[in-house]
Amino acid sequence: MNVKPIVSFNGTKEQEQELRQAIAQHRDERGALMPILQAAQRIYGYVPYEVQKMVAGELNISISEVYGVVTFYSQFSLYPKGEYQINVCLGTACYVKGAGLILEKFEKALGIKAGQCTPDGKFSIDATRCVGACGLAPVISINEDVYGKMTEDKVKEVLYKYQK
Ligand code: FES
């Protein structure tokens, strides 16, 4: 099974060529799938369905095998990152102070789930582990901006700064 992409795939010929080179370089190695997917992640910034299909076809394996690896390892992403990358810390200190509800509020406000990107490419949301600022829990960041002692009520206000 595959997750339906909500962002259309816009890979270029150059990217495809680069990926085909990586496939040619690794295809005869044992465990070729990992370095090929790492190359795909680097080239495209994520590993969409179209790329999984190409890799599966080239390696003569099922797309569900490729999908299984992409979704198992956190180094791979099924979606591109947004212009603004929202990271919500779900480490213990943040979680006990309501980070889960804050994450839900961002998801609702943007109409996407953690790990996804809005169709206009503007925002993506990720849940992260402890970012080492537990004294400020709950903590979120948007690109380089860090927001401590975050609350559900501040979600819309914070988003607004980036929506303008
Ligand atoms: S648990 Fe969130 S910063 Fe440590």
Backbone and ligand atoms as CSV (ligand in chain L), in Angstrom:
chain,resi,resn,atom,element,x,y,z
A,1,MET,N,N,0.833,-1.191,0.000
A,1,MET,CA,C,0.000,0.000,0.000
A,1,MET,C,C,0.872,1.247,0.000
A,2,ASN,N,N,0.388,2.295,-0.654
A,2,ASN,CA,C,1.173,3.513,-0.695
A,2,ASN,C,C,0.323,4.698,-0.275
A,3,VAL,N,N,0.969,5.678,0.357
A,3,VAL,CA,C,0.250,6.881,0.770
A,3,VAL,C,C,0.048,7.756,-0.453
A,4,LYS,N,N,-1.174,8.238,-0.643
A,4,LYS,CA,C,-1.463,9.073,-1.806
A,4,LYS,C,C,-0.744,10.409,-1.659
A,5,PRO,N,N,0.072,10.784,-2.650
A,5,PRO,CA,C,0.773,12.055,-2.513
A,5,PRO,C,C,-0.183,13.240,-2.595
A,6,ILE,N,N,0.026,14.252,-1.725
A,6,ILE,CA,C,-0.834,15.429,-1.812
A,6,ILE,C,C,-0.098,16.557,-2.525
A,7,VAL,N,N,1.175,16.330,-2.818
A,7,VAL,CA,C,1.957,17.335,-3.533
A,7,VAL,C,C,2.364,16.703,-4.846
A,8,SER,N,N,2.089,17.402,-5.972
A,8,SER,CA,C,2.421,16.757,-7.237
A,8,SER,C,C,3.939,16.704,-7.433
A,9,PHE,N,N,4.366,15.644,-8.097
A,9,PHE,CA,C,5.791,15.386,-8.279
A,9,PHE,C,C,6.318,16.213,-9.447
A,10,ASN,N,N,7.420,16.929,-9.199
A,10,ASN,CA,C,7.972,17.804,-10.239
A,10,ASN,C,C,9.438,17.512,-10.513
A,11,GLY,N,N,9.799,16.232,-10.513
A,11,GLY,CA,C,11.202,15.879,-10.741
A,11,GLY,C,C,11.663,16.292,-12.129
A,12,THR,N,N,12.917,16.709,-12.234
A,12,THR,CA,C,13.448,17.120,-13.530
A,12,THR,C,C,14.181,15.955,-14.210
A,13,LYS,N,N,14.478,16.135,-15.485
A,13,LYS,CA,C,15.239,15.131,-16.238
A,13,LYS,C,C,16.626,14.948,-15.634
A,14,GLU,N,N,17.214,16.075,-15.180
A,14,GLU,CA,C,18.560,16.028,-14.590
A,14,GLU,C,C,18.546,15.188,-13.306
A,15,GLN,N,N,17.503,15.389,-12.506
A,15,GLN,CA,C,17.401,14.614,-11.265
A,15,GLN,C,C,17.259,13.125,-11.581
A,16,GLU,N,N,16.432,12.847,-12.585
A,16,GLU,CA,C,16.229,11.442,-12.959
A,16,GLU,C,C,17.542,10.818,-13.441
A,17,GLN,N,N,18.269,11.597,-14.209
A,17,GLN,CA,C,19.553,11.105,-14.734
A,17,GLN,C,C,20.529,10.817,-13.586
A,18,GLU,N,N,20.543,11.736,-12.608
A,18,GLU,CA,C,21.432,11.552,-11.458
A,18,GLU,C,C,21.050,10.301,-10.673
A,19,LEU,N,N,19.745,10.090,-10.518
A,19,LEU,CA,C,19.297,8.905,-9.787
A,19,LEU,C,C,19.647,7.636,-10.571
A,20,ARG,N,N,19.465,7.686,-11.890
A,20,ARG,CA,C,19.788,6.495,-12.691
A,20,ARG,C,C,21.287,6.169,-12.597
A,21,GLN,N,N,22.101,7.192,-12.482
A,21,GLN,CA,C,23.549,6.962,-12.303
A,21,GLN,C,C,23.817,6.271,-10.963
A,22,ALA,N,N,23.131,6.739,-9.916
A,22,ALA,CA,C,23.306,6.132,-8.584
A,22,ALA,C,C,22.847,4.674,-8.615
A,23,ILE,N,N,21.756,4.422,-9.324
A,23,ILE,CA,C,21.251,3.048,-9.427
A,23,ILE,C,C,22.290,2.179,-10.140
A,24,ALA,N,N,22.823,2.699,-11.246
A,24,ALA,CA,C,23.825,1.934,-12.018
A,24,ALA,C,C,25.063,1.651,-11.159
A,25,GLN,N,N,25.419,2.631,-10.319
A,25,GLN,CA,C,26.608,2.487,-9.473
A,25,GLN,C,C,26.419,1.419,-8.383
A,26,HIS,N,N,25.207,1.306,-7.845
A,26,HIS,CA,C,24.997,0.424,-6.680
A,26,HIS,C,C,24.243,-0.857,-6.976
A,27,ARG,N,N,23.627,-0.984,-8.133
A,27,ARG,CA,C,22.660,-2.061,-8.337
A,27,ARG,C,C,23.208,-3.470,-8.111
A,28,ASP,N,N,24.504,-3.684,-8.332
A,28,ASP,CA,C,25.040,-5.041,-8.167
A,28,ASP,C,C,25.582,-5.304,-6.766
A,29,GLU,N,N,25.493,-4.283,-5.898
A,29,GLU,CA,C,25.982,-4.474,-4.522
A,29,GLU,C,C,24.914,-5.179,-3.689
A,30,ARG,N,N,25.368,-5.828,-2.621
A,30,ARG,CA,C,24.405,-6.370,-1.646
A,30,ARG,C,C,23.801,-5.199,-0.902
A,31,GLY,N,N,22.522,-5.236,-0.646
A,31,GLY,CA,C,21.879,-4.135,0.081
A,31,GLY,C,C,21.893,-2.840,-0.716
A,32,ALA,N,N,21.755,-2.969,-2.030
A,32,ALA,CA,C,21.815,-1.798,-2.926
A,32,ALA,C,C,20.709,-0.779,-2.654
A,33,LEU,N,N,19.588,-1.268,-2.115
A,33,LEU,CA,C,18.430,-0.387,-1.948
A,33,LEU,C,C,18.741,0.830,-1.051
A,34,MET,N,N,19.473,0.604,0.047
A,34,MET,CA,C,19.739,1.718,0.979
A,34,MET,C,C,20.526,2.857,0.319
A,35,PRO,N,N,21.711,2.585,-0.262
A,35,PRO,CA,C,22.429,3.714,-0.872
A,35,PRO,C,C,21.659,4.362,-2.020
A,36,ILE,N,N,20.850,3.586,-2.725
A,36,ILE,CA,C,20.066,4.168,-3.826
A,36,ILE,C,C,18.986,5.093,-3.260
A,37,LEU,N,N,18.337,4.662,-2.192
A,37,LEU,CA,C,17.306,5.522,-1.588
A,37,LEU,C,C,17.934,6.750,-0.936
A,38,GLN,N,N,19.127,6.581,-0.373
A,38,GLN,CA,C,19.821,7.751,0.200
A,38,GLN,C,C,20.131,8.757,-0.904
A,39,ALA,N,N,20.538,8.233,-2.070
A,39,ALA,CA,C,20.802,9.122,-3.206
A,39,ALA,C,C,19.510,9.819,-3.635
A,40,ALA,N,N,18.413,9.067,-3.671
A,40,ALA,CA,C,17.124,9.650,-4.080
A,40,ALA,C,C,16.713,10.751,-3.111
A,41,GLN,N,N,16.882,10.489,-1.809
A,41,GLN,CA,C,16.519,11.491,-0.797
A,41,GLN,C,C,17.358,12.760,-0.988
A,42,ARG,N,N,18.646,12.573,-1.273
A,42,ARG,CA,C,19.545,13.722,-1.466
A,42,ARG,C,C,19.170,14.491,-2.738
A,43,ILE,N,N,18.882,13.762,-3.805
A,43,ILE,CA,C,18.614,14.401,-5.105
A,43,ILE,C,C,17.275,15.153,-5.090
A,44,TYR,N,N,16.228,14.497,-4.550
A,44,TYR,CA,C,14.890,15.100,-4.618
A,44,TYR,C,C,14.479,15.824,-3.329
A,45,GLY,N,N,15.175,15.493,-2.218
A,45,GLY,CA,C,14.780,16.059,-0.932
A,45,GLY,C,C,13.704,15.223,-0.257
A,46,TYR,N,N,13.207,14.215,-0.962
A,46,TYR,CA,C,12.236,13.259,-0.422
A,46,TYR,C,C,12.160,12.094,-1.403
A,47,VAL,N,N,11.376,11.081,-1.029
A,47,VAL,CA,C,11.291,9.900,-1.905
A,47,VAL,C,C,9.811,9.648,-2.241
A,48,PRO,N,N,9.313,10.348,-3.241
A,48,PRO,CA,C,7.900,10.217,-3.591
A,48,PRO,C,C,7.596,8.888,-4.283
A,49,TYR,N,N,6.321,8.633,-4.459
A,49,TYR,CA,C,5.844,7.399,-5.086
A,49,TYR,C,C,6.516,7.161,-6.441
A,50,GLU,N,N,6.602,8.199,-7.249
A,50,GLU,CA,C,7.158,8.047,-8.602
A,50,GLU,C,C,8.595,7.547,-8.560
A,51,VAL,N,N,9.350,8.034,-7.568
A,51,VAL,CA,C,10.750,7.628,-7.432
A,51,VAL,C,C,10.827,6.196,-6.883
A,52,GLN,N,N,9.962,5.887,-5.931
A,52,GLN,CA,C,9.923,4.505,-5.404
A,52,GLN,C,C,9.634,3.523,-6.532
A,53,LYS,N,N,8.721,3.929,-7.423
A,53,LYS,CA,C,8.331,3.063,-8.543
A,53,LYS,C,C,9.525,2.844,-9.482
A,54,MET,N,N,10.248,3.923,-9.735
A,54,MET,CA,C,11.402,3.807,-10.634
A,54,MET,C,C,12.464,2.885,-10.020
A,55,VAL,N,N,12.725,3.081,-8.735
A,55,VAL,CA,C,13.740,2.269,-8.055
A,55,VAL,C,C,13.311,0.797,-8.049
A,56,ALA,N,N,12.038,0.556,-7.726
A,56,ALA,CA,C,11.537,-0.828,-7.692
A,56,ALA,C,C,11.702,-1.475,-9.068
A,57,GLY,N,N,11.329,-0.727,-10.111
A,57,GLY,CA,C,11.430,-1.262,-11.479
A,57,GLY,C,C,12.871,-1.573,-11.858
A,58,GLU,N,N,13.772,-0.669,-11.522
A,58,GLU,CA,C,15.185,-0.850,-11.877
A,58,GLU,C,C,15.819,-2.022,-11.122
A,59,LEU,N,N,15.417,-2.206,-9.862
A,59,LEU,CA,C,16.016,-3.283,-9.052
A,59,LEU,C,C,15.222,-4.587,-9.153
A,60,ASN,N,N,14.108,-4.500,-9.896
A,60,ASN,CA,C,13.259,-5.670,-10.073
A,60,ASN,C,C,12.749,-6.211,-8.727
A,61,ILE,N,N,12.312,-5.308,-7.885
A,61,ILE,CA,C,11.713,-5.695,-6.611
A,61,ILE,C,C,10.345,-5.017,-6.516
A,62,SER,N,N,9.563,-5.420,-5.530
A,62,SER,CA,C,8.207,-4.855,-5.454
A,62,SER,C,C,8.251,-3.442,-4.866
A,63,ILE,N,N,7.272,-2.662,-5.261
A,63,ILE,CA,C,7.207,-1.294,-4.741
A,63,ILE,C,C,6.909,-1.320,-3.241
A,64,SER,N,N,6.221,-2.344,-2.772
A,64,SER,CA,C,5.930,-2.399,-1.327
A,64,SER,C,C,7.215,-2.624,-0.525
A,65,GLU,N,N,8.198,-3.298,-1.118
A,65,GLU,CA,C,9.484,-3.476,-0.435
A,65,GLU,C,C,10.188,-2.114,-0.307
A,66,VAL,N,N,10.151,-1.351,-1.380
A,66,VAL,CA,C,10.777,-0.026,-1.359
A,66,VAL,C,C,10.043,0.870,-0.363
A,67,TYR,N,N,8.739,0.830,-0.425
A,67,TYR,CA,C,7.914,1.654,0.476
A,67,TYR,C,C,8.192,1.289,1.939
A,68,GLY,N,N,8.336,-0.004,2.198
A,68,GLY,CA,C,8.619,-0.473,3.562
A,68,GLY,C,C,9.903,0.131,4.101
A,69,VAL,N,N,10.930,0.188,3.277
A,69,VAL,CA,C,12.223,0.746,3.718
A,69,VAL,C,C,12.100,2.261,3.898
A,70,VAL,N,N,11.454,2.921,2.954
A,70,VAL,CA,C,11.314,4.390,3.022
A,70,VAL,C,C,10.565,4.803,4.289
A,71,THR,N,N,9.540,4.040,4.649
A,71,THR,CA,C,8.744,4.427,5.813
A,71,THR,C,C,9.364,3.930,7.121
A,72,PHE,N,N,10.269,2.968,7.054
A,72,PHE,CA,C,10.885,2.447,8.292
A,72,PHE,C,C,11.968,3.383,8.820
A,73,TYR,N,N,12.768,3.929,7.937
A,73,TYR,CA,C,13.915,4.751,8.367
A,73,TYR,C,C,13.565,6.236,8.339
A,74,SER,N,N,13.853,6.905,9.466
A,74,SER,CA,C,13.468,8.317,9.560
A,74,SER,C,C,14.309,9.220,8.650
A,75,GLN,N,N,15.411,8.704,8.099
A,75,GLN,CA,C,16.226,9.522,7.191
A,75,GLN,C,C,15.508,9.762,5.850
A,76,PHE,N,N,14.456,8.961,5.588
A,76,PHE,CA,C,13.718,9.138,4.340
A,76,PHE,C,C,12.384,9.827,4.610
A,77,SER,N,N,11.964,10.614,3.648
A,77,SER,CA,C,10.689,11.303,3.792
A,77,SER,C,C,9.831,11.042,2.558
A,78,LEU,N,N,8.532,10.847,2.775
A,78,LEU,CA,C,7.620,10.628,1.645
A,78,LEU,C,C,7.166,11.945,1.028
A,79,TYR,N,N,7.410,13.012,1.755
A,79,TYR,CA,C,6.934,14.318,1.306
A,79,TYR,C,C,8.079,15.321,1.259
A,80,PRO,N,N,7.960,16.309,0.401
A,80,PRO,CA,C,8.983,17.357,0.392
A,80,PRO,C,C,8.842,18.201,1.657
A,81,LYS,N,N,9.884,18.914,2.018
A,81,LYS,CA,C,9.779,19.836,3.147
A,81,LYS,C,C,9.224,21.161,2.625
A,82,GLY,N,N,8.489,21.857,3.505
A,82,GLY,CA,C,7.911,23.126,3.099
A,82,GLY,C,C,8.932,24.249,3.160
A,83,GLU,N,N,8.540,25.368,2.589
A,83,GLU,CA,C,9.391,26.569,2.696
A,83,GLU,C,C,9.600,26.874,4.186
A,84,TYR,N,N,8.543,26.658,4.980
A,84,TYR,CA,C,8.641,26.790,6.430
A,84,TYR,C,C,8.463,25.416,7.053
A,85,GLN,N,N,9.512,24.953,7.720
A,85,GLN,CA,C,9.482,23.622,8.328
A,85,GLN,C,C,9.158,23.738,9.809
A,86,ILE,N,N,7.992,23.268,10.156
A,86,ILE,CA,C,7.558,23.326,11.555
A,86,ILE,C,C,7.975,22.032,12.248
A,87,ASN,N,N,8.725,22.154,13.316
A,87,ASN,CA,C,9.115,20.984,14.098
A,87,ASN,C,C,8.505,21.103,15.483
A,88,VAL,N,N,7.732,20.109,15.852
A,88,VAL,CA,C,7.127,20.099,17.182
A,88,VAL,C,C,7.828,19.026,18.001
A,89,CYS,N,N,8.464,19.439,19.090
A,89,CYS,CA,C,9.187,18.478,19.927
A,89,CYS,C,C,8.178,17.615,20.684
A,90,LEU,N,N,8.331,16.301,20.528
A,90,LEU,CA,C,7.469,15.372,21.271
A,90,LEU,C,C,8.287,14.587,22.287
A,91,GLY,N,N,9.422,15.160,22.706
A,91,GLY,CA,C,10.199,14.541,23.783
A,91,GLY,C,C,9.373,14.544,25.057
A,92,THR,N,N,9.811,13.806,26.061
A,92,THR,CA,C,8.993,13.617,27.274
A,92,THR,C,C,8.584,14.934,27.930
A,93,ALA,N,N,9.561,15.821,28.159
A,93,ALA,CA,C,9.247,17.075,28.866
A,93,ALA,C,C,8.204,17.880,28.100
A,94,CYS,N,N,8.336,17.920,26.794
A,94,CYS,CA,C,7.370,18.672,25.980
A,94,CYS,C,C,6.028,17.946,25.925
A,95,TYR,N,N,6.100,16.632,25.806
A,95,TYR,CA,C,4.863,15.857,25.667
A,95,TYR,C,C,3.975,16.006,26.901
A,96,VAL,N,N,4.601,15.900,28.103
A,96,VAL,CA,C,3.776,15.994,29.317
A,96,VAL,C,C,3.195,17.406,29.491
A,97,LYS,N,N,3.759,18.359,28.786
A,97,LYS,CA,C,3.214,19.725,28.880
A,97,LYS,C,C,2.308,20.058,27.693
A,98,GLY,N,N,1.846,19.035,26.990
A,98,GLY,CA,C,0.807,19.258,25.977
A,98,GLY,C,C,1.284,19.383,24.547
A,99,ALA,N,N,2.517,18.935,24.247
A,99,ALA,CA,C,3.024,19.070,22.875
A,99,ALA,C,C,2.173,18.299,21.862
A,100,GLY,N,N,1.584,17.186,22.302
A,100,GLY,CA,C,0.740,16.397,21.394
A,100,GLY,C,C,-0.453,17.213,20.916
A,101,LEU,N,N,-1.032,17.986,21.828
A,101,LEU,CA,C,-2.192,18.809,21.465
A,101,LEU,C,C,-1.774,19.964,20.560
A,102,ILE,N,N,-0.577,20.472,20.801
A,102,ILE,CA,C,-0.057,21.564,19.960
A,102,ILE,C,C,0.170,21.039,18.534
A,103,LEU,N,N,0.717,19.839,18.449
A,103,LEU,CA,C,0.924,19.228,17.131
A,103,LEU,C,C,-0.417,19.082,16.402
A,104,GLU,N,N,-1.417,18.576,17.119
A,104,GLU,CA,C,-2.745,18.417,16.511
A,104,GLU,C,C,-3.295,19.750,16.020
A,105,LYS,N,N,-3.057,20.777,16.795
A,105,LYS,CA,C,-3.569,22.100,16.433
A,105,LYS,C,C,-2.906,22.595,15.130
A,106,PHE,N,N,-1.594,22.381,15.004
A,106,PHE,CA,C,-0.915,22.738,13.753
A,106,PHE,C,C,-1.470,21.911,12.594
A,107,GLU,N,N,-1.672,20.628,12.833
A,107,GLU,CA,C,-2.185,19.751,11.771
A,107,GLU,C,C,-3.544,20.233,11.292
A,108,LYS,N,N,-4.403,20.560,12.256
A,108,LYS,CA,C,-5.749,21.025,11.905
A,108,LYS,C,C,-5.687,22.353,11.162
A,109,ALA,N,N,-4.858,23.263,11.663
A,109,ALA,CA,C,-4.775,24.600,11.062
A,109,ALA,C,C,-4.288,24.531,9.618
A,110,LEU,N,N,-3.419,23.575,9.317
A,110,LEU,CA,C,-2.832,23.505,7.974
A,110,LEU,C,C,-3.453,22.405,7.109
A,111,GLY,N,N,-4.275,21.556,7.707
A,111,GLY,CA,C,-4.938,20.491,6.953
A,111,GLY,C,C,-3.997,19.398,6.490
A,112,ILE,N,N,-2.917,19.188,7.210
A,112,ILE,CA,C,-1.966,18.120,6.883
A,112,ILE,C,C,-1.593,17.384,8.165
A,113,LYS,N,N,-0.956,16.231,7.992
A,113,LYS,CA,C,-0.483,15.453,9.146
A,113,LYS,C,C,1.025,15.631,9.288
A,114,ALA,N,N,1.532,15.284,10.471
A,114,ALA,CA,C,2.988,15.327,10.682
A,114,ALA,C,C,3.661,14.471,9.612
A,115,GLY,N,N,4.740,14.987,9.037
A,115,GLY,CA,C,5.446,14.274,7.967
A,115,GLY,C,C,5.005,14.750,6.589
A,116,GLN,N,N,3.945,15.569,6.540
A,116,GLN,CA,C,3.437,16.029,5.240
A,116,GLN,C,C,3.750,17.505,5.003
A,117,CYS,N,N,3.478,17.895,3.753
A,117,CYS,CA,C,3.717,19.270,3.316
A,117,CYS,C,C,2.424,19.796,2.709
A,118,THR,N,N,2.113,21.066,2.910
A,118,THR,CA,C,0.901,21.624,2.307
A,118,THR,C,C,1.040,21.629,0.779
A,119,PRO,N,N,-0.074,21.498,0.049
A,119,PRO,CA,C,-0.004,21.424,-1.419
A,119,PRO,C,C,0.691,22.624,-2.071
A,120,ASP,N,N,0.674,23.789,-1.409
A,120,ASP,CA,C,1.350,24.957,-1.985
A,120,ASP,C,C,2.855,24.977,-1.649
A,121,GLY,N,N,3.311,23.961,-0.909
A,121,GLY,CA,C,4.740,23.858,-0.607
A,121,GLY,C,C,5.214,24.820,0.471
A,122,LYS,N,N,4.269,25.485,1.124
A,122,LYS,CA,C,4.678,26.521,2.079
A,122,LYS,C,C,5.062,25.968,3.462
A,123,PHE,N,N,4.268,25.018,3.982
A,123,PHE,CA,C,4.528,24.497,5.330
A,123,PHE,C,C,4.653,22.982,5.332
A,124,SER,N,N,5.571,22.483,6.133
A,124,SER,CA,C,5.580,21.056,6.442
A,124,SER,C,C,5.671,20.938,7.957
A,125,ILE,N,N,5.163,19.840,8.476
A,125,ILE,CA,C,5.184,19.627,9.930
A,125,ILE,C,C,5.895,18.313,10.224
A,126,ASP,N,N,6.752,18.344,11.221
A,126,ASP,CA,C,7.385,17.115,11.688
A,126,ASP,C,C,7.351,17.077,13.203
A,127,ALA,N,N,7.198,15.873,13.733
A,127,ALA,CA,C,7.340,15.670,15.171
A,127,ALA,C,C,8.793,15.280,15.397
A,128,THR,N,N,9.434,15.872,16.390
A,128,THR,CA,C,10.847,15.566,16.619
A,128,THR,C,C,11.061,15.037,18.035
A,129,ARG,N,N,12.256,14.523,18.255
A,129,ARG,CA,C,12.637,14.107,19.611
A,129,ARG,C,C,13.163,15.333,20.337
A,130,CYS,N,N,13.556,15.139,21.602
A,130,CYS,CA,C,14.035,16.241,22.443
A,130,CYS,C,C,15.090,17.074,21.708
A,131,VAL,N,N,14.896,18.369,21.714
A,131,VAL,CA,C,15.845,19.254,21.048
A,131,VAL,C,C,16.779,19.927,22.054
A,132,GLY,N,N,16.728,19.472,23.300
A,132,GLY,CA,C,17.674,19.950,24.319
A,132,GLY,C,C,17.302,21.272,24.952
A,133,ALA,N,N,16.044,21.657,24.868
A,133,ALA,CA,C,15.614,22.916,25.484
A,133,ALA,C,C,14.433,22.632,26.416
A,134,CYS,N,N,14.546,21.556,27.203
A,134,CYS,CA,C,13.417,21.083,28.015
A,134,CYS,C,C,12.905,22.148,28.985
A,135,GLY,N,N,13.789,23.043,29.441
A,135,GLY,CA,C,13.379,24.096,30.360
A,135,GLY,C,C,12.342,25.020,29.741
A,136,LEU,N,N,12.272,25.005,28.411
A,136,LEU,CA,C,11.310,25.872,27.705
A,136,LEU,C,C,10.093,25.095,27.209
A,137,ALA,N,N,9.964,23.845,27.632
A,137,ALA,CA,C,8.888,22.982,27.129
A,137,ALA,C,C,7.511,23.608,27.337
A,138,PRO,N,N,6.626,23.382,26.378
A,138,PRO,CA,C,6.798,22.699,25.100
A,138,PRO,C,C,7.464,23.612,24.063
A,139,VAL,N,N,8.314,23.009,23.251
A,139,VAL,CA,C,9.115,23.765,22.290
A,139,VAL,C,C,8.738,23.392,20.858
A,140,ILE,N,N,8.623,24.408,20.024
A,140,ILE,CA,C,8.472,24.155,18.585
A,140,ILE,C,C,9.477,25.058,17.860
A,141,SER,N,N,9.794,24.710,16.621
A,141,SER,CA,C,10.619,25.627,15.830
A,141,SER,C,C,10.045,25.709,14.426
A,142,ILE,N,N,10.265,26.858,13.814
A,142,ILE,CA,C,9.894,27.044,12.412
A,142,ILE,C,C,11.151,27.581,11.748
A,143,ASN,N,N,11.731,26.770,10.880
A,143,ASN,CA,C,13.070,27.043,10.343
A,143,ASN,C,C,14.007,27.378,11.511
A,144,GLU,N,N,14.607,28.564,11.519
A,144,GLU,CA,C,15.579,28.894,12.577
A,144,GLU,C,C,14.920,29.496,13.822
A,145,ASP,N,N,13.631,29.782,13.757
A,145,ASP,CA,C,12.965,30.434,14.892
A,145,ASP,C,C,12.479,29.398,15.902
A,146,VAL,N,N,12.835,29.600,17.171
A,146,VAL,CA,C,12.432,28.657,18.216
A,146,VAL,C,C,11.398,29.336,19.113
A,147,TYR,N,N,10.323,28.597,19.405
A,147,TYR,CA,C,9.281,29.119,20.286
A,147,TYR,C,C,9.160,28.213,21.505
A,148,GLY,N,N,9.467,28.780,22.691
A,148,GLY,CA,C,9.361,28.007,23.928
A,148,GLY,C,C,8.060,28.316,24.631
A,149,LYS,N,N,7.747,27.490,25.620
A,149,LYS,CA,C,6.506,27.623,26.407
A,149,LYS,C,C,5.309,27.849,25.484
A,150,MET,N,N,5.275,27.036,24.458
A,150,MET,CA,C,4.229,27.133,23.441
A,150,MET,C,C,2.891,26.658,24.020
A,151,THR,N,N,1.819,27.234,23.533
A,151,THR,CA,C,0.484,26.775,23.946
A,151,THR,C,C,-0.363,26.578,22.695
A,152,GLU,N,N,-1.451,25.847,22.845
A,152,GLU,CA,C,-2.383,25.646,21.721
A,152,GLU,C,C,-2.908,26.980,21.212
A,153,ASP,N,N,-3.145,27.878,22.173
A,153,ASP,CA,C,-3.723,29.175,21.809
A,153,ASP,C,C,-2.793,30.024,20.944
A,154,LYS,N,N,-1.476,29.751,21.039
A,154,LYS,CA,C,-0.532,30.577,20.264
A,154,LYS,C,C,-0.326,30.059,18.838
A,155,VAL,N,N,-0.863,28.877,18.525
A,155,VAL,CA,C,-0.573,28.257,17.220
A,155,VAL,C,C,-0.955,29.176,16.056
A,156,LYS,N,N,-2.176,29.686,16.078
A,156,LYS,CA,C,-2.651,30.513,14.959
A,156,LYS,C,C,-1.826,31.783,14.829
A,157,GLU,N,N,-1.532,32.378,15.986
A,157,GLU,CA,C,-0.761,33.627,16.020
A,157,GLU,C,C,0.655,33.406,15.430
A,158,VAL,N,N,1.281,32.300,15.813
A,158,VAL,CA,C,2.621,31.995,15.305
A,158,VAL,C,C,2.557,31.731,13.794
A,159,LEU,N,N,1.569,30.951,13.374
A,159,LEU,CA,C,1.447,30.643,11.937
A,159,LEU,C,C,1.244,31.904,11.115
A,160,TYR,N,N,0.476,32.797,11.658
A,160,TYR,CA,C,0.123,34.018,10.947
A,160,TYR,C,C,1.363,34.783,10.476
A,161,LYS,N,N,2.415,34.770,11.311
A,161,LYS,CA,C,3.648,35.476,10.962
A,161,LYS,C,C,4.239,34.977,9.637
A,162,TYR,N,N,4.031,33.690,9.369
A,162,TYR,CA,C,4.637,33.092,8.173
A,162,TYR,C,C,3.668,33.041,7.001
A,163,GLN,N,N,2.384,33.247,7.308
A,163,GLN,CA,C,1.371,33.203,6.251
A,163,GLN,C,C,1.283,34.527,5.514
A,164,LYS,N,N,1.788,35.575,6.148
A,164,LYS,CA,C,1.661,36.922,5.552
A,164,LYS,C,C,2.414,37.008,4.231
L,1,FES,S1,S,11.639,17.251,25.465
L,1,FES,FE1,FE,11.284,18.937,24.184
L,1,FES,S2,S,13.088,20.066,24.376
L,1,FES,FE2,FE,13.479,18.333,25.590
